[in-house]
Amino acid sequence: MTTIQTVPVALGERSYDIRVGPQLIENAGAEIGPVLRGKKVFIVTDSSVSGFWLEPLIDSLKAAGIASHTIAVAPGEGSKSFASYEHVVTKMLESGVDRRTGVVALGGGVVGDLAGFCAASVLRGLDFIQIPTTLLAQVDSSVGGKTGINTLQGKNLVGAFHQPRLVLADTGALATLPKREILAGYAEVVKYGLIRDAAFFEWLERHGAALIAGDEAARVTAVVESCKAKAAVVAADEHEAGLRELLNFGHTFGHALEAAAGYDGSLLHGEAVSVGMVQALELSRRLGLCPGQDTERARTHLAGMGLMARVRDIPGAGKWKAEDLLASMRRDKKARDGTIRFVLAHRIGDAFTSDEVMPDVVRTMLEEDLSAAADA
């Protein structure tokens, strides 16, 4: 039996634990009870997740004396919207929320980001519990307190920092995911190796296939190590003033690719990040900052696991325009006075930020990528 592991996030009075392992949803009531101020929660979830995990969660909460009210949203990136935000907030207000009421996010990154933003803003802040059910959410979006929704202008441009009181990363939930979702989350796992931990990237080269195939020990190790890496960065830079920007490695490109795809499900966030990380390494190579073999090593590993690793891998990318991608990048949250701020790398395991990249270099690279996609 795999034991539950605990990763602390050290943020003073806002500190909390990430609990990692199997059967945490079935025992959620006992885990959540001690961190709640009251005995009532709203569970925000989607229909893809609720069929598997909503009933066990409600039963566990009931056994711990915690009443619950469920608010469901549609699956997919489209639910990170003003309309869904209004829907969830209205349901809370109509159902008698007070400042001792908690909010539990049961689902992937979309549910977590949306529920967290609702928790941050309703009555100026409610206790928030993350129960991430996707690999991507377990290793990335559920940790660190970033919440928010998308707009027509880009991803995550409206939101708030609102730390959870507890994160329950039930690795058993990953068994219900399709392979594509596991792969999308795996891209974020690889990110931690690429930005700060070359030894972890080497471990993934050896064990990544087992993780994808369902090896529980490999999955627990990957989630724990990823959460340790993110927790250390968040503790040092909670509000993304510097160091935390490294966690956006591949995301400046990736978010632009997602926007071009229209958030229609043809390109998942993790798939966009996979392509974006290779683009970031390639840009670093073109700038003379990173050896080309590191770019190819990352591309080979990601592609070997079954992820998209080039723009040409994205359906419909051949119709996109480089200027549109650049415009999206200029709206990135890291941009300063219209200057795009990139996360680049000296080598695998050594990333850094820069706002000194000439736009023409990026434009040329994007035009080559899109031309290759059009010819594919």
Secondary structure, DSSP 8 states (H G I E B T S, - for coil): ----EEEEE--GGG-EEEEEETTTTTTHHHHHGGG-SSSEEEEEEEHHHHHHHHHHHHHHHHHTT-EEEEEEE-SSGGGSSHHHHHHHHHHHHHTT--TT-EEEEEESHHHHHHHHHHHHHGGG--EEEEEE-SHHIIIIITSS-EEEEEETTEEEEEEEE---SEEEEEGGGGGGS-HHHHHHHHHHHHHHHHHH-HHHHHHHHHHHHHHHHT-HHHHHHHHHHHHHHHHHHHHH-TT-SSGGGGGGTTHHHHHHHHHHHTTSSSS-HHHHHHHHHHHHHHHHHHTTSS-HHHHHHHHHHHHHHT---SGGGSTTGGG--HHHHHHHHHTSTT-BTTB--EEEEEETTEEEEES---HHHHHHHHHHHHHHHHH-
